[in-house]
Amino acid sequence: MSTLGPVGSLYRRVTTRRAGVLPAHRATRRLSAYVYGNVLVMTVVVAASPSSIANGTAALLVIGTTLTTFLAHIFADAVAAGTVDDDTVVWREELRDSLPIASSGIAPSLLLASAWLELLPGALAQGLAGGLVTLRIASIPVVAERLRGRGLSFRLVLAGLATASVAAVVVAVKVYLTH
């Protein structure tokens, strides 16, 4: 039985990887996938219209964006790794390090699909999906420190809020310029 209690146990689980610290190049790839996936999913969630939520198109767009970004990320990393003389592509690592992209779209697509199935009102589903992705974006500094095996601090929480604010601006600009 743990002597840390539930809070200490949760803290350790959030801040420590069971498999230990990732090598720097893998931590960077995984973090890049986490950031990129969340920003693109947020863009789709924010740009979804009430009618696209009601008819299920918004959920399909999140799934499509997530899947194509996941595949493009694996492809880009494999091509980049293949151009360096000493690097060989380890497909298992490429797939694992790209999984944060896939995880970024699962819950938002399910929330938007729940509006299509009339389990939730569309605006609520969109708000929950956007809030979830914003929370994931705000957690970027925590994820980065976890991957690097470092502890957490209050500065990281502030950095997360700043990161979420910058991501919101990036999403707003992208939506404005492309829709």
Backbone torsions as a table, in degrees:
resi	resn	phi	psi	omega
1	MET	NA	141.2	-177.7
2	SER	-76.6	139.2	176.9
3	THR	-91.1	-3.3	-177.9
4	LEU	-77.5	-23.1	-175.0
5	GLY	81.3	173.5	-175.5
6	PRO	-64.3	-38.3	-179.0
7	VAL	-68.7	-46.4	179.2
8	GLY	-63.8	-38.0	178.7
9	SER	-66.1	-43.2	177.4
10	LEU	-63.9	-43.7	178.7
11	TYR	-58.2	-47.4	-178.9
12	ARG	-63.1	-39.7	-180.0
13	ARG	-65.1	-39.1	-179.5
14	VAL	-71.7	-35.1	-171.3
15	THR	-98.8	-8.7	-174.6
16	THR	-127.8	132.4	174.7
17	ARG	-84.7	133.1	177.2
18	ARG	-58.9	-38.5	-176.9
19	ALA	-83.3	2.4	180.0
20	GLY	90.3	-173.2	-177.1
21	VAL	-72.9	137.9	175.5
22	LEU	-78.9	149.4	170.4
23	PRO	-59.4	150.3	-174.0
24	ALA	-54.5	-43.7	-177.3
25	HIS	-65.7	-35.0	178.3
26	ARG	-75.2	-37.8	177.0
27	ALA	-61.7	-40.8	179.2
28	THR	-64.1	-45.5	179.3
29	ARG	-62.7	-43.3	-177.8
30	ARG	-67.0	-41.3	178.9
31	LEU	-66.5	-39.9	176.7
32	SER	-59.5	-43.4	178.2
33	ALA	-63.5	-40.1	-179.9
34	TYR	-62.6	-46.9	-179.4
35	VAL	-66.0	-52.1	-175.5
36	TYR	-60.5	-46.6	179.9
37	GLY	-60.3	-45.0	-178.5
38	ASN	-67.4	-40.7	180.0
39	VAL	-64.9	-43.5	-179.9
40	LEU	-67.9	-39.9	177.2
41	VAL	-64.2	-41.8	178.5
42	MET	-59.4	-40.5	179.4
43	THR	-60.0	-44.1	-179.9
44	VAL	-67.4	-42.8	-179.3
45	VAL	-62.4	-45.7	-178.3
46	VAL	-65.6	-38.3	-176.0
47	ALA	-79.9	-8.8	-177.5
48	ALA	-65.0	132.6	177.4
49	SER	-88.9	160.8	176.6
50	PRO	-56.1	-38.4	-179.4
51	SER	-70.0	-36.0	178.7
52	SER	-69.8	-29.0	175.7
53	ILE	-71.9	-44.8	-177.2
54	ALA	-65.1	-35.9	-177.7
55	ASN	-94.7	4.2	175.5
56	GLY	88.9	-6.8	-179.0
57	THR	-62.8	-37.8	-178.9
58	ALA	-61.2	-44.1	178.3
59	ALA	-62.5	-42.0	178.6
60	LEU	-65.6	-37.0	177.6
61	LEU	-65.6	-38.7	176.7
62	VAL	-64.1	-44.7	178.9
63	ILE	-62.3	-45.8	179.9
64	GLY	-63.3	-43.6	178.2
65	THR	-63.0	-43.5	-179.7
66	THR	-63.5	-48.3	-177.6
67	LEU	-64.6	-47.2	-178.3
68	THR	-68.5	-35.0	176.7
69	THR	-67.5	-41.1	177.3
70	PHE	-57.9	-50.0	-179.2
71	LEU	-65.8	-41.8	179.1
72	ALA	-63.9	-38.4	179.7
73	HIS	-65.0	-44.4	177.8
74	ILE	-61.5	-45.9	179.9
75	PHE	-60.6	-47.8	-178.5
76	ALA	-62.5	-43.7	178.8
77	ASP	-65.1	-39.4	179.4
78	ALA	-65.8	-42.7	177.9
79	VAL	-63.8	-45.1	179.7
80	ALA	-62.2	-43.4	179.7
81	ALA	-66.4	-35.2	-179.7
82	GLY	-71.9	-16.2	-179.9
83	THR	-88.6	-10.6	177.5
84	VAL	-92.2	129.0	-173.5
85	ASP	-53.7	-42.6	-173.6
86	ASP	-89.6	-9.1	-176.1
87	ASP	-91.5	138.3	168.8
88	THR	-119.0	149.9	-177.9
89	VAL	-79.3	124.6	174.0
90	VAL	-105.1	100.7	-171.4
91	TRP	-60.4	-36.5	179.6
92	ARG	-61.7	-42.0	177.6
93	GLU	-67.1	-41.6	179.2
94	GLU	-59.4	-45.9	179.6
95	LEU	-63.8	-45.9	-178.2
96	ARG	-64.2	-41.8	-177.1
97	ASP	-73.1	-16.2	176.8
98	SER	-94.0	-9.8	-178.1
99	LEU	-57.5	-30.1	176.9
100	PRO	-58.6	-26.2	175.5
101	ILE	-66.4	-47.7	-179.7
102	ALA	-61.8	-42.0	-178.0
103	SER	-67.8	-23.4	-178.8
104	SER	-69.4	-24.8	-175.6
105	GLY	-102.8	-11.1	-174.2
106	ILE	-64.3	-59.4	-176.4
107	ALA	-64.4	-43.9	177.8
108	PRO	-60.3	-38.7	179.0
109	SER	-67.2	-37.3	177.0
110	LEU	-66.4	-39.3	177.8
111	LEU	-64.0	-44.9	179.0
112	LEU	-66.8	-36.6	176.8
113	ALA	-65.4	-31.9	178.4
114	SER	-65.4	-29.2	174.9
115	ALA	-72.2	-40.3	176.9
116	TRP	-61.1	-38.0	178.1
117	LEU	-81.3	2.3	178.8
118	GLU	62.4	32.2	174.0
119	LEU	-87.3	-27.9	177.4
120	LEU	-133.5	150.0	171.2
121	PRO	-63.6	146.3	-177.0
122	GLY	-55.8	-46.1	-178.4
123	ALA	-64.0	-37.9	178.6
124	LEU	-66.8	-44.5	179.3
125	ALA	-61.0	-43.2	179.2
126	GLN	-66.0	-42.1	178.5
127	GLY	-63.5	-42.7	178.1
128	LEU	-65.7	-41.7	179.0
129	ALA	-63.6	-45.4	178.2
130	GLY	-64.8	-40.5	178.4
131	GLY	-63.8	-40.2	178.6
132	LEU	-63.2	-45.6	-179.9
133	VAL	-67.0	-37.6	176.1
134	THR	-61.0	-41.8	176.9
135	LEU	-62.0	-41.8	177.5
136	ARG	-63.8	-39.8	178.6
137	ILE	-66.5	-41.2	178.3
138	ALA	-63.9	-24.3	-179.4
139	SER	-85.0	0.9	-177.5
140	ILE	-54.0	-48.3	178.9
141	PRO	-61.2	-35.6	178.0
142	VAL	-65.7	-45.1	178.6
143	VAL	-60.9	-42.9	180.0
144	ALA	-59.7	-46.0	-179.4
145	GLU	-67.4	-36.5	178.4
146	ARG	-63.7	-45.5	179.9
147	LEU	-63.6	-30.3	-178.5
148	ARG	-92.8	-2.0	176.8
149	GLY	75.2	27.8	-179.6
150	ARG	-106.1	160.6	179.0
151	GLY	-78.5	171.6	-179.4
152	LEU	-103.0	158.5	178.2
153	SER	-147.8	169.7	177.1
154	PHE	-63.5	-33.2	177.2
155	ARG	-58.8	-34.4	178.0
156	LEU	-65.5	-37.6	177.2
157	VAL	-63.0	-45.2	177.5
158	LEU	-63.5	-40.6	177.4
159	ALA	-62.3	-37.2	177.5
160	GLY	-63.5	-42.9	177.7
161	LEU	-64.0	-40.9	177.5
162	ALA	-64.7	-41.7	178.7
163	THR	-61.6	-43.9	178.5
164	ALA	-63.3	-37.8	178.5
165	SER	-65.0	-45.2	178.6
166	VAL	-63.8	-42.3	178.6
167	ALA	-61.4	-38.6	178.1
168	ALA	-62.2	-40.0	177.6
169	VAL	-65.6	-44.5	178.8
170	VAL	-59.4	-44.8	179.5
171	VAL	-63.8	-44.3	-180.0
172	ALA	-61.0	-43.5	179.2
173	VAL	-64.6	-44.5	179.8
174	LYS	-62.1	-45.1	179.5
175	VAL	-62.9	-43.7	-179.3
176	TYR	-62.4	-44.1	-175.8
177	LEU	-77.1	-26.0	-173.8
178	THR	-109.7	-4.5	-178.6
179	HIS	-125.1	NA	NA
